[in-house]
């Protein structure tokens, strides 16, 4: 008895599904180029002289800080920064890294034990603007910071919101935004330790969230909601700079945009100088 053949429409449907799967896999990665090599010592010295920080306030930090505690970004030109709460937990003294081996002492502003921490320093860098509303599902954002202790970036696509169970971190639950990773700095492999606390920027260069954590096996990154950021700023009595301007960030230039924002210290590593 001959084996019955499947109907033609089923064969065509399976072929179409396979083609769509392959196409989506090929377009899904939008990797950035590798970060540029370190500047020569003479150029680093010139940049240090142009630093917005008072040199008398700077303290020494490790020259090679490896896997930094995390990242922070300027939210007010006067010296106010946002980072993830997990970056500052258990640290007796923090510094925002301002040079090859120097940092500016940072104080954690008082506030509830939420997922966002506000840092204050003597002197600051140009602030990043906050996005006015929630992103649309399917929109892109770019997480720019110091994954694994080195300059790097991750491109993501917004999937929606969800509730995370955070009982292990004193918070019972938290509302977060969920992003799928669609690209990263060329040569960046493994987990993204050091990216936590970095800003997630929309295409206008506005902060749409603070990077909180990742699910590496699923290719997911979690960021804060606007309410979380607003609550942290209100508790610290801080108003973000209203004149802050963003830079255009796209799939084609997010590596270069990250380099510019780090070079101007609008995004900087945060290290623990005393536990």
C-alpha positions in Angstrom: 0.0 0.0 0.0 1.6 3.3 -1.0 2.4 5.9 1.7 -0.1 8.8 1.4 1.6 12.1 0.4 0.9 15.3 2.4 -1.2 17.9 0.7 0.7 20.5 -1.4 -0.4 23.4 0.9 1.2 21.8 3.9 4.5 21.4 2.0 4.4 25.0 0.9 3.6 26.1 4.5 6.5 24.2 6.0 8.9 25.6 3.3 7.7 29.2 4.0 8.2 28.7 7.8 11.7 27.4 7.2 12.6 30.4 5.0 11.2 32.9 7.6 13.2 31.2 10.4 16.5 31.4 8.5 15.8 35.0 7.5 15.0 36.1 11.0 18.1 34.5 12.3 20.3 36.3 9.7 18.9 39.7 10.4 18.7 39.3 14.1 22.3 40.3 14.9 23.4 43.8 14.6 26.8 43.6 16.2 28.9 46.8 16.8 32.6 46.9 15.9 35.2 46.3 18.6 36.0 49.2 20.9 39.0 51.3 19.8 42.4 50.7 21.4 43.4 52.7 24.4 44.7 56.2 23.7 48.4 57.0 23.9 49.6 58.3 27.3 50.1 61.9 25.9 46.4 62.0 24.8 45.2 60.6 28.0 47.1 63.3 29.9 45.4 66.0 27.7 41.9 64.5 28.4 42.7 64.4 32.1 43.4 68.1 32.1 40.0 68.7 30.3 38.1 66.6 32.9 35.0 68.3 34.4 36.1 67.1 37.8 38.1 69.1 40.3 41.5 67.3 40.4 41.8 68.0 44.1 38.7 65.8 44.7 40.0 62.8 42.8 41.2 59.6 44.5 43.4 56.8 43.2 41.6 53.7 41.9 43.1 50.5 40.5 44.7 51.0 37.1 43.1 47.9 35.7 39.8 47.5 37.5 38.8 44.3 35.7 35.2 43.4 36.3 34.0 46.7 37.6 31.1 46.8 40.1 29.0 48.4 37.4 28.3 51.6 35.5 26.7 54.9 36.2 25.5 57.8 34.1 25.0 61.5 34.6 21.5 62.7 35.2 22.3 66.2 36.3 25.3 68.3 35.4 25.9 69.3 39.0 27.1 65.7 39.9 24.1 63.4 40.1 24.3 59.9 38.7 22.0 56.9 38.4 23.1 53.3 38.7 21.6 49.9 39.7 21.2 49.3 43.4 23.0 46.0 43.2 26.2 47.9 42.1 26.5 49.8 45.4 25.3 47.1 47.9 27.8 46.1 50.5 30.4 48.8 49.5 31.8 51.2 52.1 33.2 53.7 49.6 32.5 54.2 46.0 34.2 56.1 43.2 33.1 57.1 39.7 36.1 56.4 37.5 37.3 59.6 35.8 40.6 58.5 34.3 43.0 55.7 33.9 43.7 55.4 37.6 41.6 58.2 39.2 38.1 58.4 40.5 35.7 60.8 42.1 34.3 59.8 45.5 30.6 59.1 45.2 27.9 59.1 48.0 24.7 57.1 47.8 21.8 59.4 48.2 19.2 58.3 50.8 16.2 56.5 49.5 14.2 53.3 49.7 15.9 49.9 48.9 14.5 49.9 45.3 16.4 48.8 42.3 17.9 52.2 41.4 20.5 54.1 43.4 21.3 57.8 43.1 24.9 58.8 43.5 26.2 62.3 44.1 29.7 63.7 43.5 31.5 67.0 43.7 31.3 68.1 40.1 29.7 66.2 37.3 29.5 65.5 33.6 26.9 66.6 31.0 23.6 64.9 31.8 21.7 62.4 29.7 18.0 63.2 29.1 15.2 60.9 30.3 12.7 59.5 27.7 9.2 61.0 28.2 7.3 57.7 27.9 7.3 54.0 27.6 8.8 52.4 24.5 6.7 50.5 21.9 7.0 46.8 21.8 9.5 46.0 19.0 11.5 49.2 19.4 15.2 49.1 19.9 17.4 50.4 22.7 21.2 50.3 23.3 22.9 49.5 26.6 26.2 51.4 26.7 28.6 50.7 29.5 31.5 48.5 30.7 30.6 44.9 30.3 33.3 42.7 31.8 35.2 45.8 32.8 35.8 47.0 29.3 34.0 49.5 27.0 31.2 47.8 25.3 27.6 47.9 24.1 24.5 45.7 23.7 21.7 46.3 21.2 18.2 45.1 22.4 14.6 44.9 21.2 11.7 45.6 23.6 9.5 42.6 24.4 7.3 44.1 27.1 7.0 44.2 30.9 6.9 41.6 33.5 7.2 41.0 37.3 10.4 39.5 38.7 10.6 37.6 42.0 13.4 39.4 44.0 12.9 37.9 47.4 16.6 37.0 47.5 17.4 40.7 47.3 15.1 42.0 50.1 12.5 43.1 47.5 9.6 40.7 47.1 8.7 41.6 43.5 9.5 44.3 41.0 8.1 45.5 37.7 10.8 45.4 34.9 11.1 45.8 31.2 12.2 42.8 29.2 14.5 43.2 26.2 15.9 40.6 23.8 19.5 40.9 22.9 20.0 41.4 19.1 23.7 42.5 19.0 26.7 43.4 21.0 30.3 44.7 20.7 32.3 42.4 18.4 34.6 40.3 20.6 32.3 40.6 23.7 31.4 37.1 24.8 29.9 35.5 27.9 27.9 37.3 30.6 27.6 41.0 30.9 29.0 41.6 34.4 29.8 45.3 34.6 27.0 46.5 32.4 24.5 46.7 35.3 23.7 50.3 36.1 24.3 51.4 32.5 21.7 53.4 30.7 19.4 51.9 28.0 19.1 54.6 25.4 16.5 55.0 22.7 17.3 56.2 19.2 17.2 59.8 20.4 19.8 59.1 23.0 17.3 59.4 25.9 17.4 57.1 28.9 14.5 54.6 28.7 15.7 52.5 31.7 18.6 51.4 33.9 20.1 48.0 33.2 19.4 45.7 36.2 20.2 42.1 35.3 20.3 39.6 32.5 19.2 36.0 31.7 22.1 34.9 29.5 20.7 31.6 28.5 17.6 33.2 27.2 19.3 36.3 25.7 17.2 38.6 27.9 18.1 41.9 29.6 16.0 43.5 32.3 15.8 47.3 32.9 13.8 49.6 35.1 10.5 51.2 34.5 10.1 55.0 34.4 8.2 54.9 37.7 11.2 53.2 39.4 13.6 56.0 38.2 11.1 58.7 39.1 10.7 57.2 42.6 14.4 57.1 43.2 15.0 60.7 42.1 12.1 61.9 44.2 13.4 60.1 47.3 16.8 61.7 46.8 15.3 65.2 46.2 16.9 65.4 42.7 15.6 66.9 39.5 17.2 65.8 36.3 18.7 68.5 34.1 16.0 69.9 31.9 18.4 71.2 29.3 20.1 67.8 28.7 20.5 66.7 25.1 20.8 63.3 23.7 22.8 61.9 20.7 21.3 59.9 17.9 21.9 56.2 18.5 21.2 53.6 15.7 22.0 50.1 14.8 24.8 51.4 12.6 26.5 53.7 15.1 25.8 52.5 18.6 29.4 51.5 19.1 30.6 55.0 18.2 27.9 56.6 20.2 29.0 54.6 23.3 32.6 55.7 22.8 31.6 59.3 22.7 29.5 59.1 25.8 32.2 57.3 27.8 34.9 59.8 26.5 32.9 62.7 27.8 32.2 60.9 31.1 28.5 61.0 30.7 28.7 57.2 31.2 31.5 56.0 33.6 32.5 52.9 35.6 31.7 52.7 39.3 34.2 50.9 41.5 34.2 50.0 45.2 37.4 51.5 46.7 36.6 50.1 50.2 34.3 47.2 51.1 
